[in-house]
Amino acid sequence: MYAIYGPYVLLAAVAVALLVAVNRDLISTIQFRIMMIAAAVLALAWTVFLGAVWQEYG
């Protein structure tokens, strides 16, 4: 049941990381952009996966 909250926890972590990055001027680095894009893709993929499983077993 806790797996449903995964994308929201990841989104909160991304928001905190974004605040830290803006305050420390890291937003322009390629590493940070890759990390944010990867987190967003992971959250989206996890949401799609949970939606498919929910439809099948729900």
C-alpha positions in Angstrom: 0.0 0.0 0.0 2.9 2.4 0.7 4.1 2.0 -2.9 1.2 4.3 -4.0 2.8 7.2 -2.3 6.2 6.7 -4.0 5.7 9.4 -6.7 4.5 11.9 -4.2 7.5 11.3 -1.9 9.8 11.6 -4.9 8.1 14.8 -5.9 8.6 16.3 -2.4 12.3 15.3 -2.6 12.6 17.0 -6.0 11.0 20.1 -4.6 13.4 20.2 -1.7 16.4 19.6 -4.0 15.2 22.3 -6.3 15.0 24.8 -3.4 18.6 23.9 -2.3 19.8 24.1 -5.9 18.3 27.6 -6.4 19.8 28.8 -3.1 23.3 27.5 -4.0 23.2 28.4 -7.7 23.4 24.8 -8.8 20.5 25.0 -11.2 22.7 25.6 -14.2 24.8 22.5 -13.9 24.2 19.6 -16.3 24.4 17.0 -13.5 21.5 18.6 -11.6 19.4 18.9 -14.8 20.0 15.2 -15.5 19.1 14.3 -12.0 15.8 16.2 -12.1 14.8 14.8 -15.4 15.6 11.3 -14.2 13.5 11.8 -11.1 10.6 13.1 -13.1 10.8 10.2 -15.6 11.0 7.7 -12.7 8.0 9.3 -11.0 6.0 9.2 -14.2 6.9 5.6 -15.0 6.0 4.5 -11.5 2.7 6.3 -11.7 1.9 4.6 -15.0 3.0 1.2 -13.6 0.8 1.6 -10.5 -2.1 2.7 -12.7 -1.8 -0.4 -14.8 -1.6 -2.7 -11.8 -4.5 -0.9 -10.1 -6.7 -1.4 -13.2 -5.7 -5.1 -13.3 -6.1 -6.0 -9.7 -8.4 -3.3 -8.4 
